[in-house]
Amino acid sequence: MVILIKVIQFLLSLSILIIVHECGHFFFAKLFKTRVEKFYLFFDPWFSLFKYKKGDTEYGIGWLPLGGYVKISGMIDESMDREAMKLPPQPYEFRSKPSWQRLLIMLGGVMVNFIMALVIYTGVLYAWGYEYLPTANAKYGIWVTDSIGYQIGLKNGDKILSVDNEKIEDFHHITSTLVLNQAKTIQVQRDSVKLDLQVSQDDIAKLLKAPHFFDARVPFVIDDFTKLSVAKDAGMLSGDSIIAINDQPFRFFDEFRSQLQTMKGQTVKVTLIRNSKPLEFTVKVPETGMLGIAPVWDYNRFFKTNSIHYSFLKSIPAGIKRGFTACSDYLKQIPLIFSRKTKGYESLGGFYSIGKIFPGVWDWQAFWNLTAFLSIILAIMNILPIPALDGGHVLFLLYEMVTGRKPSDKFLEYAQITGMVLLLALLLFANGNDVVRLVKDVLHK
């Protein structure tokens, strides 16, 4: 069920983004009386799932969910319709329109995607506001969840004070600040000692692959159980607080997990608190070193979080600011992706990675936040000056407007083919990374 919910959210978000993007092209094409032959959600090689024709335009849904398209008459696009381009230009065709009109038609999708992101962010802030955990309020310190954290020098219980001596207000912005600013140091408090931990370029490269390498440390309270849970079978309940194993006391989930890893195959005594009373259970630890317990991870239960609520008028500038910040942060990531030092390209992901970021339960706030962010990504990726993308067409149009010379149809045709090959290679590379991640996830389970 969790996987199904993730898939449905991903497909719904993708469909919204594609339709809105193509509507941008469609709007300007119609505005300048340019014929649109097709408007498709998803691609339709060989056949379509649904289609109907109204006027000059065929509307439909393809079977291949890799994107969507509008086919505009007189334009060299992914359809590679060479025969139509051999005929004399018609007044309703893209190639017959002034360069500034063609430019707006090509920019339409990107413009609408970016505007939609700002509108969504505004709506989210108005409907739900913004809640976050102040870094100073993470009173139990951090739990290091990935080896890269230990390599940097972090330890469970460290309290992060600043990054490059700059305080980070939002606890969950620490990692993005480290990566996007390519930070050199992290200041932490360990017990009563302040430490300066060095961060290298190699560390930044690894953080791109493991962005969630720590979390806020919380007291250990049982939230739920896995399907095969020896803890549940033994009689433990949600809400129980486990405080000791074999009379060795602890307070946090990471301490509990570390102790269990040394007790595989052993029968142990687990002490917990239920309704303010201590109880003891005897369980045999499986060879996995896990009892099948999920801890409570509700920050509101353990920390004082900050909530900001917006009136409708105040949500507009706040939503616009959030959209521009998200855009700026993503633009900072692009050089890291192509850098040989950071090797960010190794962290590229395809459909599996994108689908995985959606929550396993239906959460409209998370859905719209992710859709807004993906809309910005789609806008930025499409405006890159790569042939076959909107940005490639824009680049050639700007060349024409500056020089007064239009690239030949043959050049545009070869550029389109080259761009499609590059995009296919990138698609295969990103989804190849996903296959590797999927295999690792399956083996880990």
N, C-alpha and C positions, 0 to 999 in steps of 0.2 A: 504493500500500500504506500509506503514511504517513497519508493522509486516511482510509482505511478503518479503521485502528487507532484513530485519534482518534474517529471516529464510533461505533465499537463501544464504546469506553470511555465516551463521553458517554451513549449510550443505556443502557448497563448501570448507570452511576451514577444517571442520572435514574430508571430503573425501581426501583432499590433505595430511593431517597429517597421516591418516590411511594407505593410499597407500605408502607413503614414509617410514613409520615405517615398514610395512610388506615387502617392498622391501629390507630393511636392512637385515632381516632374510633370505629372498629369495636369496640375492646375496651371502651370506656366505655359505648357504646350497648348492647352485649350484657350488660355488668355490671348495667345498670339496666333490663334487660328491655325495651329499645326495639327495635322491628323495623327491620332494615336490608334494604331492598328490593334494592339493587345495591351491588356492590363491584367497581370497574373500574380497571384500569391503562390509562391514556390515555382519551381521550374517544371516544364511539361515536355521533356524529350519523348517523342513517339506518341504519347497520349496524355490527356488531362483527366482529372477526376470529375471536374465539373466545368461547364462553360456555357455562356449565352452571349448573344450579340445584340447590341443596341447601337443604332446608328453605324458609324464607321468602326466602332471599337468592340473587340471580343473580350469579355471579362471571364476569368476562369481561375481555377485552383489546380496547380500541378501536383504531381505525386512525389517530387524530389525536394525535400525541405531544406534547400541550401541557400535560399534567398527568394527573390521575386524580380519582376521586371515590367517595364512598359516598353513596347516596341513602337518607336516613333518613325513615321514615314520619312525616308530620305536621310537616314542616319546610319552610320556604320557602327553596329553594336554587336552584342554576343550572338545575334542571329546570323551574322555574316551573310546577309542577303545581297550577293554580288549582282545578281540579275537586275534587281530593282535599281541599283546604283548606275547601271549602264544606260538606263533610259534618261531622256531629257528631264531636267528638274521641273517640278510642278510647284505652283504657288503655295500649296498647302504643306509642302515638305520642309523638314528641318533645315536642309542645306540651302533652301531659298530664302531663309529668314536672315535679317541683319545679325551681325555677330553679337551685339548686346542682348538680343532676344534669345539667341542660342545659349549665351552664357547664363542667363537667368533660368532657362529650362534645365540646364545641367546642374546648377547650384540649388535648384528647388528642393531636392530630396534632403540634402545636407542642412539647408536652412530650416526646413520643417522639423527634422529630427532634433536639432538643437533647441528650437522653440518649444517643442513638445517636452523635452527634458526640463526646461525652466518651468513650464506649466505644471508638470507632475510634481516637481520639488515644492513648488508653491502650495499645491493641493495637499501634499503630505504634511507639510509644516502646519498648515491651517487645521487639518483634520486631527493629527496626532501630536503635533509639537515635536520637540526634540529632547530626548533624555539621554544622559551620558554619565559615566562614572568618572569623577574627577580623579586624576592621578594621585593626588594627595590623600584621597579617601580609601585607596586600596591598602587598608591598614595592616593586612596580613602579608603584604609583599606579593611576590609573583610565584607562579608554578611554571618551571621550565619544561616545556612539552616536546622539544626537539633538540637533538644533539648540537645544532648550531649555537643554541643558547649557551650550552656548557663550553663550547669552543671559544666564544667571546669572553667567557669568564663569569657568566651569571650563575647564581645558585638559587635553589628554592628558598623563598623567604626574603630575598633581596627586595628592597624598596627603591624603585626607580625615581630619581630626583629630577633628572634633566637629560637632555641630549645635546651634546656640544655646549653644555652650560646654559641651554635655553629650556625653561620649564614648558612642559606639554600639559595643557589643561585637561584634555580628553585622554583617558588611559588608552583607548583603542586607536589613537592616532600616533602612538609611539613608534610602531613598526613602520608605518608609511612615512613618518618623518625621517627615520633612520635611512630608509631606502631612497626616497626622493631627494633628500638633501645630501645623500652620500656622506652621512655623518662620520666623524672621526673618533668620537668618544661617547660613552654613556656614564653618567654619574649615578652611583647607587649608594644606598646605606645598607651595610651588612652588620647586623647587631647595632652597635653604637659607633661604627667606623664608616666614614665616607670614603668611597673608592672611585677611582677614575679608570674605567675599562676601555681599552683601545679597540677600535673597529677598523678592520682592514678592507681593501677592495675585494679580497676573496670572501670575506664575511658578507659583504653586500651582495655579491653574486649568489651566495648560498641562501641569503634571506629572500631573494626573488623566487626561489624554489620552495621555501618554507616560510611564508609570511606569518603564519600563526605559530610562532615558536615559543610563545609563553602566554599565560593567562593570569588573571587575578587569583590568588590563593584564597580558598574559602574553607571554613570548617566542614568536616565530612558528615553530611546528612544524606541518607538514602532517598533517592527520588523514584527510581524505577528499577526493573529487573529485565535481564535478557530472557529469551524463551527458555534456554537451558541454564537455569540459575540454581546453583547449590545453596546459595544464601536464602532464596525464596523457599526452596524445598525444606530448609532447616527451620523455617518459621519466622524469618526476619520480615519486617514490614516497611513500607514507604513511610518516611518520617523518623525512622530510628536513627540515632547518632552513634556510630561505632567509635569507641574510645580506646580499645586495646585489643591486642592479639597475644595470647599466652602471657597475659599480665604485663606486656610491654605497652606502655601508654603512648598515644599519639593524638593529634588533633586534626590533621589535614589529610585529604584524599591521597596526595602524592606519597605521604609517609606510609599510609595503609598499603598502597600498591607496591611500594618498594619492599615492605616487609613480606608481603605475600610471595614475591618473586623468589625469595630465599627459602620458601616453605613448600615448594611444589611436591605433591604426593604425600604430604604430611597431614595428620589429623591435628587440628588446632582448636583452641578455645577462643571464641570471639565474645568480647564484652561490649554491650551497647546500652544506651539510655533510651527508655521508652516511657513517655509520660512521667518524666523526672525520676524514674526508678531504674536501677541497673539490672540487666538481664544477661545471662550467659548462654551461648550456643556452642555446640561442638560440630565442626564441619571438616570434611576432608578436602584439602586444596587440590583442584585438578592440575594436570601437568601444564596447563596454560598459565597457571599462577593467577587466575582470576576467579572470583566467586559469582560473576554475572550480575554486578551491581552498577547502576548509573547514579552518580551523585547529583544532588541539587546544585544547579548553577544559576540561581536567581539572585542577581546582584542586589535587588531591592530587599532581599531577606537579610543580607549580611552587611550591606554598605549604605551610606547615605548618597544617593544619586541626585544629580541636578536635572530639573525639568524646566524647559522653556516653552511657554505657550504663546501662540501668535493670534492676533486678530486678523481678519481677512486682509485689511490694508497693510498690516505689518508683515504678513506672510509673503507678500509679493516681492519686496526688495530682499527679504531673507532667502526666498526661493531662488531668485536670480543670482544672488551672491553664492549660494551653494552650488548652483549649476556651473558658474564660472570657475569656482574652486575645483570642482570635479574635473572640468575640462583642463585646467592648468595642471592638475596632478597627473592626469593621464598623458598629457603632452610631455611631461618630465620623464615619464616611463619609457617613451619611445626610444630615446638615445641609449638607455640602459639595455633595451632589448637587442639592439644591433651592436653593442659594444663588445669587443673581444675580451676586455678585462672582466666585465660582469657576467658575460655569457648568458644574458637574459633570454636569448632565443631558446635556451634549453627549458625555460619555464613556460613557453608558449603552449596554449591548450586549445582544443577544438570544442566540439559539441559536448563531449563528456564533462570537460572542465567547467564549461558555462552552465550546463544543467545541474552540476553538483553544487553550485553556489546557492541555488534556490533551497529554501527550507523544506524539511520533510513533512511539515504540517502547513495547511493553507493559512497564510498570514498576508493580508492585503497590504499592510504597511511595508513589509519586507518586499513583497512582489512589486509594488510601485516604485520603491527606492531602487531596486535592481533594474527595473525596466527603464527608469530615467537614466541610470548610469550606462546601461547598454545602449541607449539611444545616443548618448554622447560618444561612446566608443564607435558606434556605427557611423556617426557623422564624421568623426576624425579619420577613421580608416578609409571612408569613401572619398575624402578630399585629398588624400595622399596623391602626389603626381605620378601615378602608375597607370599606364595604358590599360584600358578595360574597366577602370574605375572612373567615377565622376571626375576625380581630380585630374586624370589623364586627359579627358576631353577638355576640361577647363584650361589646362596647361597649353594645349594646342590652340584653343580659342584666344587666349591671352597673347600668344605668339602672333596670331593673325591680326589682332587688334593693334599690336605694337608695330609690326612690320608692314601691315597692309597686304601680306601674302598669305594665302590659304594653303595649308599642306595638301598635297595631292591625295585623291581617294586611295590610290595604291599604297602610299605611305601610311595613311590612317588604318588601312586594312592590315598591313603588316604589324603596325603598332598594337592593334587590337589583338591579333594572334599572340604576339609576344607577351602582352599583359595577361592574357588568359592562361598562358603556360606558366607564368610566374605565380599567378594566383592559385592555380591548381597545385603547383609545387608547394606553396605555403600552406594550403589546405591539407595536403597529404602529410607535410611535416608536423603541423600542429596536431592533427588527429593521430599521427603516429606516436607523438608524445603521450597522447591520451591513452592509447592502447597499452603503452608501457606502464602508465599510472594505474590503469584498470587491473592489469595483471598483478601489480604490487599490492593493490587494495585487496584483491581476492586472496592472494597468498597470505597477507597480513591477517585476514579474518580466519 
